[in-house]
Amino acid sequence: MTRTASTSAAAQWTRLWVDASFLMADATMVMSMRGWRLMAGGASAAKEAERMFGEKVEAGFELAGALASGRVRTPEGAARTAIGTYGKRVRANRRRLG
């Protein structure tokens, strides 16, 4: 039975690593697309810069609130919460910019 619990824990951490890797790849793509938009200049670049700042502040407060609420009790839970909080914004930006 210990082997099953250990295997399950390993699978959960592996899944967490895979999810974090996908988030990293998506975030890299969004940074690249935003960079191109900012280099183009103009009103859309200014709007994108404002959006970037606002999203980062909003996501930071959301994550801080989730972690401070006491619902997150493990390092894995904290990582999952962070991936979920930032992941939904990154995916939305990738769709919007792509």
C-alpha positions in Angstrom: 0.0 0.0 0.0 2.9 2.4 0.7 4.1 1.8 -2.9 0.7 2.9 -4.3 0.7 6.0 -2.2 4.2 6.8 -3.2 3.5 6.2 -6.9 0.4 8.3 -6.6 2.4 11.2 -5.0 5.0 10.9 -7.7 2.3 11.0 -10.4 0.8 14.1 -8.8 4.2 15.9 -8.7 4.9 14.8 -12.3 1.6 16.2 -13.4 2.3 19.5 -11.6 5.7 19.7 -13.3 4.1 19.1 -16.7 1.4 21.7 -16.1 4.1 24.2 -15.0 6.1 23.5 -18.1 3.0 24.1 -20.3 2.4 27.4 -18.5 6.0 28.4 -19.0 5.8 27.7 -22.8 2.5 29.6 -23.1 3.9 32.5 -21.1 7.0 32.6 -23.3 4.7 32.8 -26.4 2.6 35.6 -24.8 5.7 37.6 -24.0 6.9 37.3 -27.5 3.6 38.3 -29.0 3.3 41.2 -26.6 6.9 42.3 -27.5 6.0 42.5 -31.1 2.9 44.5 -30.3 4.9 46.9 -28.1 7.6 47.3 -30.8 4.9 48.3 -33.3 4.0 51.2 -31.2 0.9 53.3 -31.4 -2.3 53.2 -29.4 -2.5 49.4 -29.3 1.0 49.3 -27.8 0.0 51.7 -25.0 -3.2 49.8 -24.4 -1.2 46.5 -24.2 1.3 48.0 -21.7 -1.6 49.1 -19.5 -3.2 45.7 -19.8 0.0 44.0 -18.8 0.4 46.0 -15.7 -3.2 45.7 -14.6 -3.2 41.9 -15.2 -0.1 41.4 -13.1 -1.4 43.4 -10.2 -4.8 41.7 -10.4 -3.3 38.2 -10.5 -0.9 39.0 -7.7 -3.8 40.1 -5.4 -5.8 37.1 -6.4 -3.0 34.7 -5.6 -2.1 36.4 -2.3 -5.8 36.2 -1.2 -6.0 32.5 -2.1 -2.8 31.7 -0.2 -3.8 33.9 2.8 -7.3 32.4 3.1 -5.9 29.3 4.7 -7.4 27.0 2.1 -4.0 26.1 0.6 -2.2 23.9 3.1 0.5 22.1 1.1 3.4 23.2 -1.2 1.7 21.3 -4.0 -1.6 23.2 -3.3 0.3 26.5 -3.4 1.9 25.6 -6.7 -1.5 24.4 -8.2 -3.1 27.6 -7.0 -0.4 29.7 -8.6 -0.5 27.7 -11.9 -4.3 28.1 -12.0 -4.3 31.8 -11.2 -1.7 32.8 -13.7 -2.6 30.0 -16.2 -6.1 31.3 -16.9 -4.7 34.8 -17.7 -1.9 33.5 -19.9 -4.2 31.3 -21.9 -6.6 34.2 -22.4 -3.8 36.4 -23.6 -2.5 33.7 -25.9 -5.9 33.4 -27.6 -6.4 37.2 -27.8 -2.9 37.9 -29.2 -2.6 34.8 -31.4 
